[in-house]
Amino acid sequence: MTDSAAPSRRRRSGGHAGNTRGSGPAIHQMPWRNVINTDNPTEPLRPEGVAAIHDGAMQILEEIGIEFYNTEGREILRQAGCSVSGDTVRLGRDFVMEMVARAPDSFTLTPRNLDRTISVGGQHMTFGNVSSPPNYWDLEQNKKTPGTREQCQNLLKLTQYFNCIHFAGGYPVEPVDVHASVRHLDVLFDKLTLTDKVMHAYSLGPERVEDVMEMVRIAGGLTHDEFDATPRMYTNINSTSPLKHDIPMIDGCLRLARRGQGLVVTPFTLAGAMAPVTMAGAVAQSIAEALSAIALFQYVAPGVPCVIGTFTSNVDMKSGAPAFGTPEYMRATQMTGQMGRFYGLPIRSSGVCAANVPDGQAMWETSNSLWAAVQSGSNMVYHAAGWLEGGLIASPEKFIMDCEVLQMIQRYMEPAITATGPDDIAIDAIKDVGSAGHFFGIEHTQQRYESAFYQPFVSDWRNFEGWEVAGGIWTAERAHYKFKEILNTFEAPPMDIAIREELVDFVERRKAEGGAPTDF
């Protein structure tokens, strides 16, 4: 959307998740909604199993300890009464549980478009785009290449377009053609102008975190007090498994915590590599790493929103490569979800795979991951669309194929499917048809046929002959055509001219100041 087409007055919301121009939408998708997970969570652990993992995590914290390389975080924990020896901090279980109890079990994240506010916690389920791959693959170039800003922008357009994507996570592909010192400024400008959904900040140094908070504040037309009054954005950090927290991630979380923004702590524990080969041991280690950081943040800012994340999977013991969507990954996700409820914390998981291209392996592994997220009661699902090669590749075809699965999950959650009123039981319709007729033409069907069942936008439900006559197009090819059609019809959500100009001025000023320091 050009500046001349933008509204003339300042506004804090507006636009549609699937804005298009021309004759009609590229796809007919389901409407934006805050998804409610209507299923009871799968809980593979018996009460004694929950107690065993909890006790194991507490023993790790009390007896082994966690290394905090961030001096400020380490000193805060020392002041709180924790035992500190060098970089190692040992935290008593009573202190940890007291701190964790301060965290809310649910909260909201409010972006510049108030209609895209999301709820995190309880039965709410939200999905985010692929985040942080350094490489890009699509069917047209048919090779793996380093990401560019244009490719990042195109994936952000998909993030905005699809109603089943609720938040804009990290960079959907790293634009390595933009220098690292100013990359966050350019990508956040693109994110804030191409989307109006909840924003993320990488905790990779104070300059990046402070810049992102200021840009989110400007984009929302907010005063500093208004920004601080409610969570407007979030960060996600990973511990450096085993048993370490690094300097910049703890620093970033402390900065966001003091301004009341959302914090997600996700240890990356690969069983057999950075964690014990047993899934219970890997989960216990992951819980210990996450709770140590959450306890620190709650001590500094009681009640700040915190999410406990799970990224526990196994490695391929033949190659050492990470494996995702495995039975072990699914169970670890369910187990961590069960532990998250034990601690009263919202839960984050991921939609991930190890496949290198958007093929059958990619989809069954991702589907396993996504359904494990459903079964675990996850509230935030990272990397829900577009992830390949264990997070090293982002693909627009995979993004669109994943959105088909996400829409199916959303449809699966709709109460209408399990409604049991008289019209749903349909005794009169069954009586009218009897044993000799069919239901195609009766009034009961005619009144409902357009909305009775899920309608796909990538799947092809024709028989082989019909599919062959139509060109015999495979799924990834269909997704590629949809990708091009979405790009050709995309319109960015509206933004007030004055706000856009203020963002431009901020970016230019920070670039002139050098942006963020780098190691090169």
Secondary structure by P-SEA (a helix, b strand, c coil): ccccccccccccccccccccccccccccccccccccccccccccccaaaaaaaaaaaaaaaccbbbbbccaaaaaaaaaacccccccbbbbbaaaaaaaaaacccbbbbbcccccccccccccbbbbbccccccccccccccccccccaaaaaaaaaaaaacccccccccccccccccccccaaaaaaaaaaaacccbbbbbcccaaaaaaaaaaaaaaacccccccccccccbbbbbcccccccccaaaaaaaaaaaabbbbbbbbbccccccccccaaaaaaaaaaaaaaaaaaaaaaccccbbbbbbccccccccccccccccaaaaaaaaaaaaaaaaacbbbbbbbccccccccaaaaaaaaaaaaaaaaaccccccccccccccccbbbaaaaaaaaaaaaaaaaaaccccccccccccaaaaaaaacccccccccccccccccccbbbbcccccccaaaaaaaccccaaaaaaaaaaaaaaacccccccaaaaaaaaaaaaaaaaaccccccc
